[in-house]
Amino acid sequence: MIHATPTAPAPLHLAGNGRPRQLRCRVLQSPLAGVSDRIFRGLVRRWAPDALLFTEMVNATSLELGHGLIKVEELASEPGPIGVQLFDHRPAAMADAARRAEAAGAFLIDINMGCPVKKITGKGGGSGLIREPELAVRIVEAVAAAVAIPVTVKTRLGWCGLEPGADRQRAAVDWCLQLQGAGAQLLTLHGRSREQGFKGPADWGAIAAVKRALRIPVVANGDVNSPTDALACLAATGADGVMVGRGTMGAPWLVGQIDAALSGRPVPDTPGALERIALAAEQLRALVEARGDHGLLIARKHMGWTCTGFTGAPQLRHALMRAPTPAAALALLETAASQLG
Ligand SMILES: Cc1cc2nc3c(=O)[nH]c(=O)nc-3n(C[C@H](O)[C@H](O)[C@H](O)COP(=O)(O)O)c2cc1C
C-alpha cells in the first residue's frame, strides 16, 4: 500500500451558465471510445465515488438523428458526475446535441478537439478543429450558449509535431487561449500533437506553459498510469488535475487509487487474481445482459486487459478470446478461479 502526503485539495468551481458545478476530485477518467460505457463507468465508480467520468465520445449528428442515444440514456440514474463528450464540426449540431445531453443528465459537456482518427479529422471534427480555430471558437460559443451546465474542451498541443520547446509551447498556448476566450470553462490537455498520435512521451512541459497562461482550470493528460505518475505530473505541470486514460483499461480501480493518493488517504490495494477474475465475470455478465451476444465481443477486450498478472493468465486470455459463447467464457473464468483458490 502506498501512503501519500497531500491533503484533500479544495473543490474546483465551474460556473456554467446558470448551473454551476463543483469537482471534488482532482482525477478524471478519460473518455475512451469503445471502453468507457455505462458498465465500465460503474466499475470505476466503485473505487472513485466523486471522480468526473466521461461517456465515450458521441457524434453530435448521430445524437441529432437519434442513433447515439445509447451513449447518453440513463445518465441521470448513474451515481456521481458524468460528463458527455461530443464531437462534430457543425456548431448547430453540437448545440442541439449538448441540449439533449444536458436533458439526459450530463454533469457537463466536453467538446472533443483531440481525436486524431482520420475519419473524424477529415470532416473537421476532433483534432481537425485545431487547424480551424475560428470554427472551434464558434463551436464552443454555440455549445456554451445552448446549455446551463459548464462546457469544457479536451484537446492536444497542436496539429503537427513541433519539437518540444518554446515554439511548441507558444503554439499550444495560443490555441488554448482561443478556447478559453470562446467560453470553455476547463481545458484538458493531452500532451501530444495530433501528428504524434500516441507516440513519444507526453510533453508535460508544454502543459505547464498552458497552465501558466490560462485562468481557467487545466487538467493534464498523457502517461499518467499510477498514483506516483499523477503526483509527478501535477508537480511538473502545476495543473489543477490529471486525466487518466489507457491506464484504466482493465484497471477500473486506478482512478480511485489516484484520488486517494492526491487526497492523502491510504491508497486501496490493487486487486489480486481472484478479484480480477470476479470483475471480468461481472463485466461480461453485465455486457451480455445489456448488449446480447455482441456483449461477448466487447467483454473480450476487457477480459484480456483485466486477466493479467497471475499464474496461468496468458493461457486464460488465449482461451477467453476464442470462447464461442458467454457461458463458455464464464466457465473458463470459474475454472481459473477454482484453480487459483
Ligand atoms: C481506446 C481509446 C479510446 C479513446 N477514446 C477517446 C474519446 O472518445 N475521446 C477523447 O477525447 N479521447 C479518447 N482517447 C484518448 C484518451 O482519452 C487520452 O487522451 C489518451 O489516451 C492519453 O491519455 P493516457 O496516456 O492516460 O492514455 C482514447 C484513447 C484510447 C486508447
The ligand as an SDF file (V2000), in Angstrom:
LIG
                    3D

 31 33  0  0  0  0  0  0  0  0999 V2000
   -9.0960    3.1350  -26.9340 C   0  0  0  0  0  0  0  0  0  0  0  0
   -9.0420    4.6230  -26.7910 C   0  0  0  0  0  0  0  0  0  0  0  0
  -10.1850    5.3700  -26.9800 C   0  0  0  0  0  0  0  0  0  0  0  0
  -10.1620    6.7590  -26.8360 C   0  0  0  0  0  0  0  0  0  0  0  0
  -11.3070    7.4550  -26.9980 N   0  0  0  0  0  0  0  0  0  0  0  0
  -11.3110    8.8010  -26.7720 C   0  0  0  0  0  0  0  0  0  0  0  0
  -12.5230    9.5400  -26.8360 C   0  0  0  0  0  0  0  0  0  0  0  0
  -13.6070    9.0070  -27.0950 O   0  0  0  0  0  0  0  0  0  0  0  0
  -12.4400   10.8740  -26.6060 N   0  0  0  0  0  0  0  0  0  0  0  0
  -11.2490   11.5080  -26.2880 C   0  0  0  0  0  0  0  0  0  0  0  0
  -11.2310   12.7100  -26.0730 O   0  0  0  0  0  0  0  0  0  0  0  0
  -10.1130   10.8180  -26.2160 N   0  0  0  0  0  0  0  0  0  0  0  0
  -10.1200    9.4890  -26.4320 C   0  0  0  0  0  0  0  0  0  0  0  0
   -8.9540    8.7890  -26.3060 N   0  0  0  0  0  0  0  0  0  0  0  0
   -7.7370    9.4820  -25.8250 C   0  0  0  0  0  0  0  0  0  0  0  0
   -7.6620    9.3970  -24.2930 C   0  0  0  0  0  0  0  0  0  0  0  0
   -8.7960    9.9480  -23.6790 O   0  0  0  0  0  0  0  0  0  0  0  0
   -6.4040   10.0810  -23.7410 C   0  0  0  0  0  0  0  0  0  0  0  0
   -6.4330   11.4300  -24.0950 O   0  0  0  0  0  0  0  0  0  0  0  0
   -5.1190    9.4510  -24.2700 C   0  0  0  0  0  0  0  0  0  0  0  0
   -5.2040    8.0490  -24.2240 O   0  0  0  0  0  0  0  0  0  0  0  0
   -3.9000    9.9290  -23.4720 C   0  0  0  0  0  0  0  0  0  0  0  0
   -4.0410    9.6490  -22.1040 O   0  0  0  0  0  0  0  0  0  0  0  0
   -3.3780    8.3420  -21.4190 P   0  0  0  0  0  0  0  0  0  0  0  0
   -1.8930    8.4090  -21.6260 O   0  0  0  0  0  0  0  0  0  0  0  0
   -3.7700    8.4420  -19.9660 O   0  0  0  0  0  0  0  0  0  0  0  0
   -3.9780    7.1570  -22.1060 O   0  0  0  0  0  0  0  0  0  0  0  0
   -8.9530    7.4180  -26.4910 C   0  0  0  0  0  0  0  0  0  0  0  0
   -7.7920    6.6600  -26.3150 C   0  0  0  0  0  0  0  0  0  0  0  0
   -7.8220    5.2810  -26.4690 C   0  0  0  0  0  0  0  0  0  0  0  0
   -6.5550    4.4910  -26.2630 C   0  0  0  0  0  0  0  0  0  0  0  0
  1  2  1  0
  2  3  1  0
  2 30  2  0
  3  4  2  0
  4  5  1  0
  4 28  1  0
  5  6  2  0
  6  7  1  0
  6 13  1  0
  7  8  2  0
  7  9  1  0
  9 10  1  0
 10 11  2  0
 10 12  1  0
 12 13  2  0
 13 14  1  0
 14 15  1  0
 14 28  1  0
 15 16  1  0
 16 17  1  0
 16 18  1  0
 18 19  1  0
 18 20  1  0
 20 21  1  0
 20 22  1  0
 22 23  1  0
 23 24  1  0
 24 25  2  0
 24 26  1  0
 24 27  1  0
 28 29  2  0
 29 30  1  0
 30 31  1  0
M  END
$$$$
